[in-house]
Amino acid sequence: MTWDAVVVGSGPNGLTAAVVLAMRGRSVLVLEADEHIGGGARSGELTLPGFVHDICSAVHPFAAGSPVFRSLPLEEHGLTFVHPEVALAHPLDGGRASVVWRDEDRTADGMGADAVAWHHLIGKLARDWDRLAPMALGPLLQIPSHPLVLGRFGLPAALPASALGRAAFRTEEARGVFAGCAAHSFLALSRPLTSSFALLLLAAAHAGGWPVARGGSQAISDSLASLLAAHGGRIETSRPVRTMRDIPAARVVLFDVGPRTIADIAGDRLPRHFRSRLRSYRYGPAAFKIDYALDGPVPWTNPDCRVAGTVHVAGTAVETARAEAIVTKGGHPDKPVVLISQQSVADPSRAPAGKHTLWAYTHVPNGSQTDMTDAIERQIERFAPGFRDIVLARRVLSPGWFEQHNSSYVGGNIAGGSNGGLQLALRPVLGRPYRTPDDALFMCSASTPPGGGVHGMAGYHAALVVLEGAFRDGVRSSSLAASAG
C-alpha cells in the first residue's frame, strides 16, 4: 500500500496535520517512536499513585484560542477545557498580586492607574482575537487578511518587553505581569520581539482563557487521535524512524520532529547545503521542572493566587528581567522566574480528594546540569510561606531528561528552538515555510511557524501547503473551514 501521507511524530502539530489531511479524504499514517502518543502534550503519574501530572505543556491559552482547534469537533472526541477562577496571578511582596481574570474589565480595574492602558494595549487585541490569531499564529511572511489589526499588534510586539512595559504601564502590578508573560520567550527581556509573547498571552487570557485539559494534557493528544481514527487515519506507536527506509511508501512525508533529526533521517534526499542549515538551527535556554504531589493547596499569601490556574513567581518586572538576562548569559539566578501551574485547582481529578498537584519550571542555560530545586522552592516560599511543609513527593525533570524524553528538545529546550533574532519568524531556515527542496518532504514541528505552544497551527499550515501543492486540492490557506471540512 502507498499512503497519501505519512507523519513522523505524534505531537500536537503532527496529529493536527494528520487530521486535516484525513478530513480531506487522504490516507494518513502517523509513526511515533515512543509507546505513547502526544509529544509535548502528555500526562502521567510522575510522583505518587492518583496524582496526574502534565509532562511538558500544562496550561493552554493558545489551544483554547487556536483557530484550527476551534474548527475541529474535539469535544466530541473527549476533550474538555476547564477554567480556573483566575487565569493568571503574579504575586508581589507584601501580599500583593497582579491578577488576570478572563473578564477584561475586572482585570483592568485591578490594575489601578493602569486601567486605561490595559484596555488600550491588551483589551483591543483580545477583542480582535478572531481576526488576529490566524495571522499571529501563522507564517510571518504572508499577506495579512486584516492589516490594521496586525499593525496594532505588530508595532508594539516588535519592541523589547522591558521597554514596552516601562513605557505603557506605571504600576508594579501591570509591569510585573507583563514581564512574567514575556519571559515565556526564553529570551532576555531587552531583546526585540519579546513583547509579542506578553501581548499574545495576555490577550488570549481575555479571549479564550488559560484553561487546562480535564484529566491532563494527554486529553488533547487523545482527542486528536480519536478524530483522526474517525476519518480513517492510523497511528502506529513504538515505530522509531531513523532513515527514510523506516517509512512506508507514501506520496508525501511530514516531519513533526526537530530540524537536526530531519537532516539525519532524510540524508541524501536533501541537498547538503539544506541539511547543513537544518543542523545549524539554534536552540535557546532549557527547562528545569519539578512536579509536586501536595498534601493541600499552596499557602499563597495573596488569596487570588490560591484560585489561579497559573502563577508566575518572579517578583517585580526588574527582578524578572534580571533573572532572564542571567540565564541567557549562561548563568543560574538565585531568584529565578518560576512558571507554575496549579491544574488541580481547576481540575480536581488530577489528585486524590483534598490533595493537589503543582507543576513548576524555570529557565536554565541549554544543557545545564545544575540542580535548581532549592532556588525554585525558596522563590515559592517567598510568596507562600510553609510550602515545603505540604510537599508529599517531588519529581525533578532536568534538561537532560527532557532531551532523552523527546529528541526535539535539544539541550532541554522545550520551545522548538531559540526565539532570538530572525529565527523567530524565519524558522527553521530562510525560505518557504514547511517545505524542503524535496517536493515530497515537509516540516510541521514547533520549529516551524508559529513556533512553540500547543495550538496545532504549524501542523495545520503545513497540511494546507501539502494540499495546495502536492495534492493540488486548491485549498485556500486563509480558510479553516476548507481544510477542516
C-alpha positions as CSV (number, residue, x, y, z in Angstrom):
1,M,0.0,0.0,0.0
2,T,1.1,3.5,-0.7
3,W,-0.1,6.1,1.8
4,D,-1.1,9.6,0.7
5,A,0.8,10.9,3.7
6,V,3.0,9.6,6.5
7,V,3.5,11.9,9.5
8,V,6.7,11.2,11.6
9,G,5.9,12.2,15.2
10,S,2.7,12.5,17.1
11,G,3.0,15.8,18.8
12,P,0.0,18.2,18.6
13,N,1.3,19.6,15.3
14,G,1.8,16.2,13.7
15,L,-1.6,15.0,14.8
16,T,-3.3,18.2,13.6
17,A,-1.6,17.9,10.2
18,A,-2.8,14.2,10.0
19,V,-6.3,15.2,11.0
20,V,-6.6,18.0,8.4
21,L,-5.3,15.7,5.6
22,A,-7.6,12.8,6.7
23,M,-10.6,15.1,6.8
24,R,-9.8,15.9,3.2
25,G,-10.1,12.2,2.3
26,R,-6.4,11.4,2.3
27,S,-5.0,8.2,3.6
28,V,-2.7,9.1,6.6
29,L,-0.4,7.1,8.8
30,V,1.3,8.5,11.9
31,L,4.5,6.9,13.2
32,E,5.5,7.5,16.8
33,A,8.8,6.3,18.2
34,D,7.5,6.2,21.8
35,E,4.9,3.8,23.1
36,H,2.7,6.7,23.9
37,I,1.5,9.5,21.6
38,G,1.4,13.2,22.4
39,G,4.9,14.7,22.2
40,G,4.7,17.8,24.3
41,A,1.1,17.1,25.3
42,R,1.3,14.1,27.6
43,S,0.4,13.3,31.2
44,G,1.3,10.6,33.7
45,E,1.6,9.7,37.4
46,L,5.1,11.0,37.9
47,T,5.1,11.2,41.7
48,L,2.5,9.2,43.6
49,P,-0.4,7.0,42.6
50,G,-3.5,9.1,41.9
51,F,-1.6,12.3,41.1
52,V,-1.7,13.1,37.4
53,H,1.0,15.4,36.1
54,D,1.5,17.1,32.8
55,I,4.9,16.0,31.5
56,C,5.5,19.1,29.4
57,S,2.7,21.5,28.4
58,A,0.2,22.2,31.2
59,V,-1.9,25.4,30.6
60,H,-3.4,26.0,27.2
61,P,-4.2,29.6,26.3
62,F,-3.2,29.0,22.6
63,A,-5.1,25.7,22.5
64,A,-8.3,27.4,23.7
65,G,-7.8,30.2,21.2
66,S,-6.4,28.1,18.3
67,P,-8.3,28.8,15.1
68,V,-7.8,25.2,13.9
69,F,-8.7,23.6,17.3
70,R,-11.8,25.7,17.4
71,S,-12.8,24.4,13.9
72,L,-12.4,20.7,14.9
73,P,-15.0,18.7,16.9
74,L,-12.5,17.8,19.6
75,E,-15.1,18.0,22.4
76,E,-16.9,15.1,20.7
77,H,-13.7,13.1,21.0
78,G,-13.2,13.6,24.7
79,L,-11.5,17.0,25.1
80,T,-12.9,19.3,27.8
81,F,-11.1,22.5,28.8
82,V,-11.7,23.7,32.3
83,H,-11.1,27.2,33.5
84,P,-9.8,28.3,36.9
85,E,-11.4,31.2,38.6
86,V,-8.3,33.3,37.9
87,A,-6.4,32.8,34.7
88,L,-3.1,34.1,35.9
89,A,-1.7,35.6,39.1
90,H,1.7,37.3,39.6
91,P,2.5,37.7,43.3
92,L,4.5,40.6,44.6
93,D,5.9,41.2,48.1
94,G,3.7,42.3,50.9
95,G,0.8,40.1,49.9
96,R,0.0,42.0,46.7
97,A,-0.6,40.4,43.3
98,S,-1.4,41.2,39.7
99,V,-4.5,39.3,38.8
100,V,-5.6,38.5,35.3
101,W,-9.2,37.3,35.0
102,R,-10.9,36.2,31.8
103,D,-13.0,39.3,32.2
104,E,-11.1,42.3,30.7
105,D,-12.9,44.9,32.8
106,R,-12.3,43.2,36.1
107,T,-8.6,42.8,35.2
108,A,-8.2,46.4,34.2
109,D,-10.0,47.6,37.4
110,G,-7.4,45.7,39.4
111,M,-4.5,47.5,37.6
112,G,-5.4,50.8,39.3
113,A,-3.7,53.7,37.5
114,D,-3.0,51.4,34.5
115,A,-6.7,50.5,33.8
116,V,-6.9,52.7,30.7
117,A,-3.5,51.5,29.4
118,W,-4.6,47.9,29.9
119,H,-7.8,48.4,27.9
120,H,-5.8,50.1,25.2
121,L,-2.8,47.7,24.9
122,I,-4.3,44.3,25.9
123,G,-8.0,44.7,25.6
124,K,-8.0,45.8,22.0
125,L,-6.0,42.8,20.9
126,A,-8.4,40.5,22.9
127,R,-11.4,42.0,21.2
128,D,-9.7,41.4,17.8
129,W,-8.6,37.9,18.7
130,D,-10.7,36.1,16.0
131,R,-9.0,38.2,13.3
132,L,-5.6,38.4,15.0
133,A,-5.0,34.8,15.9
134,P,-5.0,33.3,12.4
135,M,-2.3,35.9,11.4
136,A,-0.2,35.9,14.5
137,L,-0.3,32.0,14.7
138,G,0.9,31.6,11.2
139,P,3.8,32.4,8.8
140,L,5.1,35.9,9.3
141,L,5.8,36.5,5.6
142,Q,2.2,36.4,4.2
143,I,-0.3,38.9,3.0
144,P,-2.3,39.8,6.1
145,S,-6.1,39.4,5.9
146,H,-6.6,42.2,8.4
147,P,-3.6,44.6,8.0
148,L,-4.9,47.2,10.5
149,V,-5.4,44.5,13.2
150,L,-2.0,43.0,12.5
151,G,-0.4,46.5,12.6
152,R,-1.9,47.3,16.1
153,F,-0.3,44.1,17.3
154,G,3.0,44.2,15.3
155,L,4.2,47.6,16.1
156,P,4.3,47.2,19.9
157,A,5.1,43.4,19.6
158,A,8.4,44.3,17.9
159,L,9.7,46.1,21.0
160,P,11.7,44.7,23.9
161,A,9.3,43.8,26.7
162,S,11.3,45.8,29.2
163,A,11.0,48.9,27.2
164,L,7.3,48.5,26.3
165,G,6.4,47.6,29.9
166,R,8.0,50.7,31.3
167,A,6.5,52.9,28.6
168,A,3.0,51.5,28.7
169,F,2.4,51.0,32.4
170,R,3.1,52.8,35.7
171,T,2.2,50.2,38.4
172,E,4.3,47.3,39.6
173,E,1.3,45.1,39.1
174,A,0.9,45.7,35.4
175,R,4.6,45.9,34.7
176,G,5.2,42.7,36.6
177,V,2.6,40.5,34.9
178,F,3.7,41.8,31.5
179,A,7.3,40.9,32.2
180,G,6.3,37.5,33.5
181,C,4.4,36.7,30.3
182,A,7.2,38.0,28.2
183,A,9.6,35.5,30.0
184,H,7.8,32.7,28.0
185,S,10.0,33.8,25.1
186,F,13.1,32.2,26.8
187,L,15.0,35.4,26.0
188,A,16.4,38.4,27.8
189,L,13.5,40.9,28.0
190,S,15.8,43.5,26.5
191,R,15.6,41.7,23.2
192,P,13.3,42.8,20.3
193,L,10.1,40.9,19.8
194,T,9.8,39.7,23.4
195,S,6.7,42.0,23.8
196,S,4.9,39.8,21.3
197,F,4.8,36.9,23.8
198,A,3.3,39.0,26.5
199,L,0.8,40.7,24.2
200,L,-0.5,37.4,22.8
201,L,-0.6,35.5,26.1
202,L,-2.5,38.3,27.9
203,A,-4.9,38.9,25.0
204,A,-5.5,35.2,24.9
205,A,-6.4,35.3,28.6
206,H,-9.4,37.5,27.9
207,A,-10.3,36.0,24.5
208,G,-10.4,32.3,25.5
209,G,-8.8,32.0,28.9
210,W,-5.9,30.0,30.2
211,P,-7.6,26.6,30.7
212,V,-6.3,23.1,31.5
213,A,-7.5,20.0,29.8
214,R,-9.7,17.8,32.1
215,G,-7.7,14.7,33.1
216,G,-4.4,16.0,31.8
217,S,-2.8,17.5,28.6
218,Q,-2.8,13.9,27.2
219,A,-6.5,14.5,26.5
220,I,-5.6,17.0,23.8
221,S,-3.5,14.4,22.0
222,D,-6.0,11.6,22.6
223,S,-8.9,13.7,21.2
224,L,-6.9,14.4,18.0
225,A,-6.0,10.7,17.7
226,S,-9.7,9.8,18.1
227,L,-10.7,12.3,15.4
228,L,-8.0,11.0,13.1
229,A,-9.2,7.4,13.6
230,A,-12.8,8.5,12.8
231,H,-11.6,9.7,9.4
232,G,-9.7,6.6,8.6
233,G,-6.2,7.7,9.8
234,R,-3.9,5.3,11.6
235,I,-1.3,5.7,14.3
236,E,1.5,3.2,15.0
237,T,3.5,3.6,18.2
238,S,6.9,2.1,19.1
239,R,7.9,2.9,15.5
240,P,11.2,4.8,15.5
241,V,12.2,6.4,12.2
242,R,16.0,6.7,11.8
243,T,16.2,6.7,8.0
244,M,13.8,7.0,5.1
245,R,13.8,3.2,4.8
246,D,11.8,3.1,8.1
247,I,9.0,5.0,6.4
248,P,6.4,3.0,4.4
249,A,5.7,4.1,0.8
250,A,3.9,7.5,0.7
251,R,3.3,10.3,-1.7
252,V,4.4,12.8,1.0
253,V,6.1,12.7,4.4
254,L,5.6,15.4,7.1
255,F,8.1,15.6,9.9
256,D,6.9,16.6,13.4
257,V,10.5,16.3,14.7
258,G,13.3,18.8,15.1
259,P,15.4,20.1,12.2
260,R,18.5,18.1,13.1
261,T,16.5,14.9,13.2
262,I,15.0,15.7,9.8
263,A,18.5,16.1,8.4
264,D,19.6,12.7,9.8
265,I,16.5,10.9,8.6
266,A,16.3,12.4,5.1
267,G,20.1,12.1,4.4
268,D,20.8,12.4,0.7
269,R,17.2,13.1,-0.1
270,L,18.0,16.7,0.8
271,P,20.9,18.7,-0.6
272,R,23.9,19.1,1.6
273,H,23.6,22.8,2.0
274,F,20.0,22.4,3.3
275,R,21.0,19.7,5.7
276,S,23.8,21.9,7.0
277,R,21.2,24.7,7.6
278,L,19.0,22.3,9.5
279,R,21.9,21.1,11.6
280,S,22.9,24.7,12.4
281,Y,19.4,25.5,13.8
282,R,19.9,27.3,17.1
283,Y,18.3,26.3,20.4
284,G,17.7,28.5,23.4
285,P,17.7,28.0,27.2
286,A,16.3,24.9,28.7
287,A,13.7,23.9,31.3
288,F,14.3,22.6,34.7
289,K,11.0,21.3,36.0
290,I,9.6,19.9,39.2
291,D,6.3,18.1,39.6
292,Y,4.8,18.1,43.1
293,A,2.3,16.0,44.9
294,L,0.9,18.2,47.7
295,D,-0.9,17.5,50.9
296,G,-3.1,20.5,50.4
297,P,-3.4,23.8,48.5
298,V,-0.4,26.1,48.2
299,P,-0.5,28.6,51.1
300,W,-0.1,31.7,49.0
301,T,-0.1,34.9,51.0
302,N,-2.4,36.5,48.4
303,P,-5.8,34.9,48.3
304,D,-6.3,35.3,44.5
305,C,-3.2,33.2,43.9
306,R,-4.9,30.3,45.6
307,V,-7.6,30.1,42.9
308,A,-5.3,30.8,39.9
309,G,-4.6,28.2,37.3
310,T,-1.2,29.8,36.6
311,V,1.1,31.7,38.9
312,H,4.2,33.5,37.7
313,V,6.7,33.6,40.6
314,A,9.2,36.3,39.7
315,G,8.8,39.4,41.7
316,T,8.9,42.8,40.1
317,A,9.5,43.4,36.4
318,V,13.1,44.5,37.2
319,E,13.7,41.2,39.0
320,T,12.1,39.2,36.2
321,A,14.3,40.9,33.5
322,R,17.4,40.4,35.7
323,A,16.8,36.7,36.1
324,E,16.2,36.0,32.4
325,A,19.2,38.1,31.4
326,I,21.4,35.9,33.7
327,V,20.1,32.7,32.1
328,T,20.7,34.0,28.5
329,K,24.3,34.8,29.6
330,G,24.8,31.2,30.7
331,G,24.2,31.7,34.5
332,H,21.7,30.4,37.1
333,P,19.9,33.2,39.0
334,D,19.4,32.9,42.8
335,K,15.9,34.3,42.3
336,P,14.7,32.6,39.1
337,V,11.5,33.2,37.3
338,V,9.3,30.2,38.2
339,L,6.3,29.4,36.0
340,I,3.7,27.5,38.0
341,S,0.6,25.6,37.1
342,Q,-2.0,24.6,39.7
343,Q,-4.0,22.2,37.5
344,S,-5.9,20.6,40.4
345,V,-7.3,24.0,41.4
346,A,-9.5,23.8,38.3
347,D,-9.5,20.1,37.7
348,P,-9.9,18.1,40.9
349,S,-9.5,14.8,39.0
350,R,-5.7,15.4,39.0
351,A,-5.3,14.4,42.6
352,P,-6.9,12.4,45.4
353,A,-9.6,14.3,47.5
354,G,-8.1,17.1,49.5
355,K,-4.7,16.8,47.7
356,H,-3.2,18.9,44.9
357,T,-0.6,18.8,42.1
358,L,1.8,21.5,41.2
359,W,3.8,21.9,38.0
360,A,6.8,24.3,38.2
361,Y,9.7,25.1,36.0
362,T,12.4,27.7,35.5
363,H,14.7,28.5,32.7
364,V,18.4,27.4,32.8
365,P,21.2,27.5,30.2
366,N,20.9,24.9,27.4
367,G,22.3,21.6,28.6
368,S,22.6,22.8,32.2
369,Q,23.3,20.2,34.9
370,T,22.7,22.5,37.9
371,D,20.0,21.4,40.4
372,M,17.6,24.4,40.7
373,T,15.3,22.7,43.3
374,D,16.3,24.8,46.2
375,A,16.2,28.1,44.3
376,I,12.7,27.2,42.9
377,E,11.4,26.4,46.4
378,R,12.9,29.4,48.0
379,Q,11.1,31.6,45.4
380,I,7.8,29.8,46.1
381,E,8.3,30.1,49.9
382,R,8.8,33.8,49.4
383,F,5.2,34.2,48.4
384,A,3.7,31.1,50.0
385,P,5.4,30.5,53.4
386,G,5.1,26.9,54.6
387,F,5.0,25.5,51.0
388,R,7.7,22.9,51.8
389,D,5.7,21.6,54.7
390,I,2.9,20.3,52.4
391,V,5.2,18.5,49.8
392,L,4.4,14.8,49.8
393,A,6.7,14.0,46.8
394,R,8.5,15.7,44.0
395,R,9.8,14.6,40.6
396,V,12.6,16.6,39.1
397,L,12.9,16.7,35.3
398,S,16.3,18.1,34.2
399,P,17.3,19.4,30.8
400,G,19.0,16.1,30.1
401,W,15.8,14.2,31.0
402,F,13.8,16.4,28.5
403,E,16.2,15.7,25.7
404,Q,16.1,12.0,26.4
405,H,12.3,12.1,26.6
406,N,12.0,13.9,23.2
407,S,14.8,14.3,20.8
408,S,13.3,17.6,19.6
409,Y,14.1,19.2,23.0
410,V,17.8,19.7,22.2
411,G,19.7,20.5,25.4
412,G,16.4,20.7,27.3
413,N,14.9,23.5,25.1
414,I,11.2,22.8,25.1
415,A,10.3,25.9,22.9
416,G,11.1,24.4,19.5
417,G,14.3,26.3,19.2
418,S,15.7,29.8,20.0
419,N,13.2,32.7,19.5
420,G,16.0,35.1,19.1
421,G,16.7,37.2,16.0
422,L,15.3,36.3,12.7
423,Q,14.8,32.7,13.7
424,L,11.5,33.6,15.5
425,A,10.0,34.3,12.1
426,L,12.2,32.5,9.6
427,R,12.3,29.1,11.1
428,P,13.8,26.6,10.7
429,V,15.6,28.1,7.6
430,L,15.2,31.1,5.4
431,G,12.8,30.2,2.6
432,R,9.3,28.9,2.2
433,P,7.9,27.6,5.5
434,Y,7.1,23.9,5.9
435,R,8.8,23.0,2.6
436,T,12.1,21.3,1.8
437,P,13.9,21.1,-1.5
438,D,12.4,17.7,-1.9
439,D,8.8,18.1,-3.1
440,A,7.6,15.1,-1.1
441,L,9.2,16.1,2.2
442,F,7.6,18.6,4.5
443,M,8.2,20.0,8.1
444,C,5.5,20.7,10.7
445,S,7.0,20.8,14.1
446,A,7.3,23.6,16.6
447,S,10.5,24.6,14.8
448,T,8.3,25.9,12.0
449,P,6.0,29.0,12.3
450,P,4.4,30.0,14.6
451,G,6.7,28.2,17.0
452,G,6.2,26.6,20.3
453,G,2.9,26.0,22.2
454,V,0.0,23.6,21.9
455,H,-2.1,25.1,19.2
456,G,-1.7,22.8,16.2
457,M,-1.2,25.7,13.8
458,A,2.1,24.6,12.5
459,G,0.6,21.3,11.5
460,Y,-2.4,23.0,10.1
461,H,-0.4,25.3,7.8
462,A,1.9,22.5,6.8
463,A,-1.1,20.4,5.8
464,L,-2.5,23.2,3.7
465,V,0.8,23.5,1.9
466,V,0.6,19.8,1.1
467,L,-3.0,20.0,0.0
468,E,-2.3,23.0,-2.2
469,G,0.9,21.8,-3.7
470,A,1.5,18.0,-3.7
471,F,-2.2,17.2,-3.9
472,R,-3.4,20.3,-5.7
473,D,-6.6,20.5,-3.8
474,G,-6.9,24.2,-4.3
475,V,-7.5,24.8,-0.6
476,R,-7.2,28.5,0.4
477,S,-4.8,28.9,3.2
478,S,-7.0,31.6,4.8
479,S,-9.9,29.2,5.2
480,L,-10.0,27.0,8.2
481,A,-13.4,25.6,7.1
482,A,-12.0,24.4,3.8
483,S,-9.2,22.4,5.4
484,A,-11.3,21.0,8.3
485,G,-14.3,20.1,6.3
